[in-house]
Amino acid sequence: MQKKTLEITCYVCGAGAFGVFIRWLQDQLAFDEMGLAKNSVFNFLVPLLVLAAAWMFHRFVSQVESSKLYVPKNFCDALFNPGKLFAVARWTIGMIMCLGAVLLLATSETDVDAEFIRVLCILALLSGIAFPLVLGAANYDEFAHVKLVRFGMMLPILLYAAWLVLCYKQNALNSVVWAYVIEMATIIAAMLAFFRIAGFAFFSVKWQRCLFALMLGAMMCVMSLADERYIGMHIIMFASALMLILYNWILFANLKDRRKANKSVDGTVEPAEEEAAEMPDEGGFERVR
């Protein structure tokens, strides 16, 4: 399973790297000196790349289902990440997010939307602090501190919700759609990915959609690094991509075989697994308390 997890992670990173290159070429060749969009093949290649990546990620999820594998719905079982390597990874990623927040705060003081950007900085800083704590909470035998974990997993969602409002505010009068559409799509994809992974803490899980959203969100975050923005925003988006990649790695590493997990010694289906398999998808917020 570790080999398959590494393979899928490489595909996600490769799709992001190819996407950032194509988007960079579009930024360089598909706009004139005044910043207006020109007719260019990249205006076709960029959305085609996103659709191709989405199709590939959907295929990965379909392969998991066809192999009778599934992600446990229990928070601790799904996000179990023991060992020093995982600890170093989650704390490093959290620190990168915090670094981005600090740099963004330091470089945006003269921005016309400086007050709103400060909100992003606070949310990004809290998200960076909460990320390693949330994953660390999954390494216990039972899911403890539920409310704190839920709050920690909500922070990135609030971060990208605020970023979406800021993006709309900054581009409300911008008629060049290609100048901001990729960033807006990335923000939405990242927000949806963090929303889906937070479902494990809110006991409302659709793991197939979660895996797809994590892969697409990570790819879009890497792709959007080609656009021009504050360096702090670049670091926050890069850290978000790393968060989603690590979440995705952990979920794939914790996949269970339904044919083994659902059967007891006498061949009957375990009640807990049967109930989890039949849990309907309520979309996420319907079960939030």
VMD Tcl script that draws the C-alpha trace (Angstrom):
set ca {
  {0.00 0.00 0.00}
  {2.91 2.35 0.68}
  {4.08 1.91 -2.91}
  {0.64 2.81 -4.26}
  {0.43 5.80 -1.91}
  {3.79 7.09 -3.16}
  {2.73 6.55 -6.77}
  {-0.48 8.55 -6.39}
  {1.33 11.32 -4.52}
  {3.84 11.54 -7.37}
  {0.98 11.84 -9.85}
  {-0.56 14.68 -7.83}
  {2.76 16.52 -7.56}
  {3.50 15.90 -11.24}
  {0.13 17.24 -12.30}
  {0.70 20.33 -10.16}
  {4.20 20.87 -11.59}
  {2.94 20.53 -15.15}
  {0.03 22.82 -14.32}
  {2.23 25.56 -12.86}
  {4.41 25.44 -15.99}
  {1.45 25.73 -18.37}
  {-0.11 28.52 -16.29}
  {3.25 30.37 -16.23}
  {3.45 30.13 -20.02}
  {-0.09 31.50 -20.24}
  {0.85 34.43 -17.99}
  {3.89 35.15 -20.15}
  {2.44 34.67 -23.64}
  {-1.34 35.10 -23.45}
  {-1.41 38.71 -22.17}
  {-0.30 41.88 -23.94}
  {1.70 44.81 -22.54}
  {-1.47 46.33 -21.04}
  {-2.40 43.13 -19.25}
  {-5.28 42.28 -21.57}
  {-5.87 38.67 -22.57}
  {-5.01 37.67 -26.13}
  {-6.23 34.74 -28.19}
  {-3.85 31.96 -27.25}
  {-3.71 28.19 -27.29}
  {-2.96 28.34 -23.55}
  {-6.48 29.64 -22.94}
  {-7.54 26.19 -24.12}
  {-4.70 24.13 -22.62}
  {-5.10 25.42 -19.05}
  {-8.73 24.32 -18.54}
  {-8.02 21.13 -20.51}
  {-5.20 20.31 -18.10}
  {-7.45 20.85 -15.08}
  {-10.14 18.60 -16.59}
  {-7.57 15.93 -17.46}
  {-6.20 15.99 -13.91}
  {-9.72 15.77 -12.47}
  {-10.43 12.76 -14.71}
  {-7.18 11.08 -13.59}
  {-7.95 11.65 -9.90}
  {-11.46 10.28 -10.42}
  {-9.92 7.18 -11.96}
  {-7.70 6.71 -8.91}
  {-10.72 6.82 -6.61}
  {-12.60 4.39 -8.88}
  {-9.65 1.99 -8.76}
  {-9.71 2.09 -4.98}
  {-13.42 1.24 -4.95}
  {-13.02 -1.54 -7.51}
  {-10.26 -3.05 -5.37}
  {-12.74 -3.33 -2.46}
  {-10.71 -0.85 -0.42}
  {-12.16 1.97 1.66}
  {-11.17 4.71 4.08}
  {-12.38 4.09 7.66}
  {-14.96 6.60 8.80}
  {-13.52 6.78 12.31}
  {-11.33 9.88 12.75}
  {-8.45 8.09 14.46}
  {-8.44 5.13 12.07}
  {-8.58 7.31 8.94}
  {-5.92 9.86 9.97}
  {-3.62 7.63 12.03}
  {-0.08 8.95 11.40}
  {2.39 7.56 13.93}
  {6.15 7.97 14.00}
  {8.75 10.71 13.90}
  {8.58 11.21 10.13}
  {4.91 12.12 10.24}
  {5.54 14.34 13.28}
  {8.32 16.21 11.48}
  {6.18 16.53 8.34}
  {3.11 17.94 10.05}
  {5.05 20.40 12.24}
  {7.19 21.55 9.30}
  {4.14 22.18 7.15}
  {2.45 24.04 9.99}
  {5.55 26.23 10.42}
  {5.60 26.99 6.69}
  {2.00 28.16 6.92}
  {2.85 30.37 9.91}
  {5.85 31.79 8.05}
  {3.61 32.71 5.13}
  {1.21 34.48 7.48}
  {4.01 36.51 9.07}
  {5.53 37.49 5.71}
  {2.13 38.45 4.31}
  {1.47 40.67 7.33}
  {4.87 42.33 6.95}
  {4.58 43.03 3.22}
  {0.96 44.12 2.88}
  {0.78 47.08 5.26}
  {0.36 49.57 2.40}
  {-2.22 47.54 0.51}
  {-5.62 49.12 0.04}
  {-7.15 45.98 1.56}
  {-4.61 45.75 4.38}
  {-7.23 45.33 7.11}
  {-8.87 42.42 5.30}
  {-5.49 40.85 4.59}
  {-4.76 40.93 8.33}
  {-7.76 38.63 8.79}
  {-6.15 36.21 6.32}
  {-2.89 36.41 8.25}
  {-4.58 35.58 11.55}
  {-6.50 32.66 10.04}
  {-3.39 31.35 8.28}
  {-1.36 31.60 11.49}
  {-4.02 29.74 13.47}
  {-4.34 27.14 10.70}
  {-0.60 26.52 10.78}
  {-0.64 26.04 14.54}
  {-3.72 23.81 14.47}
  {-2.60 21.50 11.64}
  {-0.02 19.42 13.56}
  {-2.27 19.34 16.62}
  {-5.20 18.02 14.60}
  {-3.15 15.23 13.06}
  {-1.56 14.49 16.41}
  {-5.02 13.99 17.92}
  {-5.59 11.10 15.48}
  {-2.80 9.03 17.05}
  {-4.72 8.23 20.23}
  {-6.90 5.19 20.79}
  {-10.03 7.32 21.07}
  {-11.11 10.58 19.45}
  {-10.64 13.11 22.28}
  {-10.96 16.91 22.38}
  {-13.56 16.72 19.63}
  {-14.58 20.38 19.76}
  {-11.00 21.63 19.58}
  {-10.20 19.34 16.67}
  {-13.32 20.50 14.86}
  {-12.33 24.12 15.41}
  {-8.83 23.41 14.12}
  {-10.15 21.75 10.97}
  {-12.55 24.62 10.36}
  {-9.77 27.22 10.33}
  {-8.45 26.48 6.80}
  {-12.02 26.58 5.51}
  {-12.50 30.01 7.04}
  {-9.11 31.07 5.66}
  {-10.09 30.27 2.08}
  {-13.60 31.62 2.53}
  {-12.04 34.97 3.52}
  {-9.54 34.69 0.66}
  {-12.41 34.13 -1.78}
  {-14.12 37.31 -0.59}
  {-10.83 39.20 -0.92}
  {-10.26 37.84 -4.42}
  {-13.75 38.90 -5.48}
  {-13.28 42.33 -3.88}
  {-9.96 42.92 -5.65}
  {-11.25 41.80 -9.06}
  {-14.82 43.12 -8.96}
  {-14.00 45.65 -11.68}
  {-11.45 43.52 -13.54}
  {-12.77 42.60 -16.99}
  {-9.83 40.28 -17.76}
  {-11.26 37.00 -16.47}
  {-8.12 35.00 -17.19}
  {-6.18 37.24 -14.81}
  {-7.95 35.89 -11.74}
  {-10.09 32.87 -12.68}
  {-7.38 30.30 -11.85}
  {-6.79 31.82 -8.42}
  {-10.52 31.87 -7.72}
  {-10.88 28.24 -8.88}
  {-7.92 27.28 -6.68}
  {-9.41 28.96 -3.63}
  {-12.72 27.14 -4.15}
  {-10.98 23.79 -4.71}
  {-8.83 24.20 -1.59}
  {-11.80 25.27 0.52}
  {-13.79 22.25 -0.68}
  {-10.86 19.92 0.05}
  {-10.49 21.18 3.63}
  {-14.26 20.97 4.02}
  {-14.26 17.33 2.95}
  {-11.39 16.30 5.23}
  {-13.09 18.08 8.14}
  {-15.98 15.66 7.67}
  {-14.01 13.05 9.62}
  {-14.15 15.26 12.71}
  {-17.85 16.03 12.21}
  {-18.78 12.35 11.62}
  {-20.07 13.13 8.13}
  {-17.76 11.38 5.70}
  {-17.91 10.62 1.99}
  {-14.40 9.32 1.56}
  {-14.54 8.99 -2.24}
  {-15.30 12.69 -2.64}
  {-12.75 13.52 0.04}
  {-9.89 11.76 -1.77}
  {-10.85 13.40 -5.07}
  {-11.11 16.86 -3.47}
  {-7.75 16.49 -1.71}
  {-5.92 15.53 -4.91}
  {-7.56 18.22 -7.03}
  {-7.13 20.89 -4.35}
  {-3.42 20.11 -3.94}
  {-2.86 20.17 -7.69}
  {-4.67 23.49 -8.08}
  {-2.71 25.08 -5.20}
  {0.57 24.17 -6.89}
  {-0.69 25.31 -10.29}
  {-1.76 28.69 -8.95}
  {1.77 29.45 -7.72}
  {2.51 30.75 -11.23}
  {0.30 33.81 -10.66}
  {1.59 37.09 -9.27}
  {0.75 37.87 -5.65}
  {2.41 38.61 -2.31}
  {5.17 36.15 -1.40}
  {3.33 35.44 1.84}
  {0.26 34.35 -0.13}
  {2.47 32.07 -2.24}
  {3.84 30.44 0.89}
  {0.37 30.02 2.40}
  {-0.89 28.40 -0.80}
  {2.19 26.18 -0.99}
  {1.70 25.12 2.62}
  {-1.95 24.38 1.86}
  {-0.86 22.12 -1.00}
  {1.49 20.28 1.38}
  {-1.32 19.91 3.93}
  {-3.66 18.40 1.36}
  {-0.93 16.10 0.02}
  {-0.15 14.87 3.55}
  {-3.84 14.33 4.29}
  {-4.15 12.39 1.04}
  {-1.04 10.32 1.79}
  {-2.37 9.39 5.24}
  {-5.82 8.41 3.95}
  {-4.34 6.21 1.23}
  {-1.91 4.67 3.71}
  {-4.83 3.80 6.03}
  {-7.02 2.17 3.39}
  {-8.70 -1.01 4.59}
  {-9.75 -4.09 2.66}
  {-13.53 -4.34 2.90}
  {-13.47 -8.08 2.23}
  {-11.33 -8.62 5.32}
  {-12.60 -5.85 7.59}
  {-16.29 -6.57 7.11}
  {-16.09 -10.25 7.88}
  {-15.86 -11.84 11.29}
  {-14.53 -15.31 11.95}
  {-17.87 -16.96 11.16}
  {-18.24 -14.96 7.93}
  {-20.90 -12.52 9.13}
  {-20.71 -8.78 8.61}
  {-19.58 -6.79 11.63}
  {-22.38 -4.40 12.72}
  {-20.09 -1.38 13.14}
  {-18.63 -1.77 9.64}
  {-22.04 -2.42 8.12}
  {-23.39 0.75 9.69}
  {-20.41 2.77 8.50}
  {-20.75 1.43 4.95}
  {-24.39 2.46 4.81}
  {-23.97 5.92 6.33}
  {-25.61 8.35 3.91}
  {-23.77 11.39 2.61}
  {-25.42 14.49 4.03}
  {-23.05 16.87 2.29}
  {-21.13 17.92 5.39}
  {-22.71 20.72 7.36}
  {-25.99 18.93 8.09}
  {-24.28 17.00 10.90}
  {-22.31 19.95 12.30}
  {-23.27 20.79 15.87}
}
mol new
graphics top color blue
foreach p $ca { graphics top sphere $p radius 0.5 }
foreach p [lrange $ca 0 end-1] q [lrange $ca 1 end] { graphics top cylinder $p $q radius 0.2 }
display resetview
